[in-house]
């Protein structure tokens, strides 16, 4: 969806802002149309908008100065890492700037004794594991985009991954951040210690989608790589069989390192792309991984296999070595680009449901997509019920983009109606913003909005994201104090 072209007044304002930013970051301001183009969209490519300017600072001091200037001059700011957000979290504003953090790309310190690493936000997720691999360590959260996504963005969205069932999303693996507020104040929250006193502001920042401040440094937990890891490929004749197997594994007290599922369209696409050895004659494929000591892995693999066989498993294959284990996962992690080979366009939806509802919700997803005349391939973190339906459409066919959006909205509402939530790891951004009232009441949204106001009273940091509406902070606070009804005037739609 192409956004409106700025008028002459906006162009003049852009030149003024670019000049001011160049005085703060002399070698890091982009203001020409060609240079701005790559920043016009993130991973949610349905939407596109050119910002007034892009500034690429190198130091925390420069970030502080840029934000302080924007605060003093009422300029909106969207922080951006690698731009891999699938919810429009880094979508620019026509009347704002992009604060690009790609130059913050260094690993500053690694303390192997205390198992922590201090990294800048532009460091890619996988680079952390690569940097500590020679000592037998790794960084556990592993989004499918880990080769490209950055730590700052992971913190903003509380990113997960295929191993988050056992090792958690970003939040439990984040120990501290350096955060710059909109007025330029630099805060340090948390640190290398396992426990911190006072209010859990670090927990508030992780997953706040860039609305509260800009992370310029992160202290993350690193773990020793398990002595042994093996994976099972489990094929089932029906999605219901696989879903029931997932529930039975968890009910048995087994927490695999990973427990992923794909339906038939996703299986075939991934196998054609990666040649991972997936069976293509099954309705659902599960990847279950066990890690730990040799005896622990042996026992868990045996128990999972037994449960799978009790749920009509028609295909079972265990990885014979590390190379094959990685190949099993390569197919799963390449599922998104694999579907891109068979569809002109696709829209990746992200919602979470109770595990016991997997079969019912997947059937409802198929019905929703069929009503809109589209296709779907399902890839999901079965262990924690985080679904990723890939709604396939053709943007060159009039009406199909809008149909995909409507299907996605209906899928997300179905997730909430089933007892789940709107997002498992991709965040709300602009994609799910107007669906927030389907999950939260007005009071819930008002309390969340007032937290935003406490950090950013002028609503300059990433405005238009997360909240369906956000009134003036001073007015909202006054209404709250006097017991009145909080105002929620409409924001401009993207």
Order of alpha helices (4+ residues) and beta strands (2+ residues): alpha-beta-alpha-beta-alpha-beta-beta-beta-beta-alpha-beta-alpha-alpha-beta-beta-alpha-beta-beta-beta-alpha-beta-alpha-beta-alpha-beta-alpha-alpha-beta-beta-alpha-beta-beta-alpha-alpha-alpha-alpha
